[in-house]
Amino acid sequence: MRRRPLPTGAKGWRLCYDVNADGVCDAGSADDPNPIRLQVAVNSNVRLIGPASRIRFNPNGSLTASSFADFVATPGPGATPRWLVRFAASGALSVRKG
């Protein structure tokens, strides 16, 4: 699969490994691409509220933080339904409507 960078100035998600935790994706190769996944921003009507900082994972898949990270997703400001997305400290992900 060929990976293309996000367009300049585009918003979205970038999933990569950063061994030295300097906030920059480490160099990749054809056999070991980095960033691992790129995703442009979802529809501008979708609202995602959550922590402003990065979510960092340990090599075993657990969060580097000792607690959890919560996000709330809605189809727009004040709209319903809402979904609560929680990353537990273990790295487990749960999604609950409500």
N, C-alpha and C positions, 0 to 999 in steps of 0.2 A: 504494500500500500504506500503510495506517495503522499507525503505530508507537506502541505503548503502553509507558510506562515500566515498569521492574521494580517489583514491589510493594515497599513500604517494608520494609526489613530483609531483603529477599530477596538471595540470593547468585546470581551468574551472571557473564555476560560483557557488556561494554559496549565496542563498537568505535566510536570517534569520532575526529574530527580536533581537534587542540589546537595551533593555530599558535604560541602563545606559550609552550608547554610548561609551563603552570602546574598541570597535573594535573587540569584541569576541562575538560569538553567545551565547545567554542565554541558560540555560539548558532547555531541552524539556522533554516530556513524551510520552507514547504510544498514549494518547488522544490529545496531543498538541505537535506534533513533531517540532523540531527546530534543524538544519536548515529546513526551509519549503520546499526548493527545492535545489537539487544538479544537476549540469550538467557538464559533462566533456567537455573539450575544443573541439571546432568544428575542422573540417579538417584543417590541418596545412597550406593548400593553401589559406584559407580564412584569409583576413587581416582586423582587426578591429582597428580603430584609434579613440581615445577619451581621456577623462580626466584620469589621472593616479590615482586620489583619488577615494574613495568610493562614491557611490551615496546614499544619505540617504533620507529617506522619513519620514514625520510626520505621526502620527496615522491616520490622515484624508486622507492620500494618496498623499499629496502635498510634493514637495521637501523641504528639510531643507534650501537649498540655495534659494536666492531671485530671481534667474534668471532661467537658463535652462542648460541642459547638452546635447551636441551634440556628436554623433558617426558617423563615416563613415565606411561602410562595403564594401569590394570588394572581388572578387574571387581570388585575388593575387596582389602582388606589381605592380602598374601601369596598372592594368587590368580594363576593363569595363565589365558590367555595375557597377555603384556605387549606393549605397543606403545611404541616410542621415537619421539617426534615431535621433529624438529629444525628450527629456523628458522636457516638459514645467514645469514651477514652480508650476502649478496646479496639476502636476502628470500625465497629459494627455500625451500620447505617439503618435507621428506621424512618419510615414515612407514614404520617398519620393525617387523615383528613379531619378537619374540624376547626 
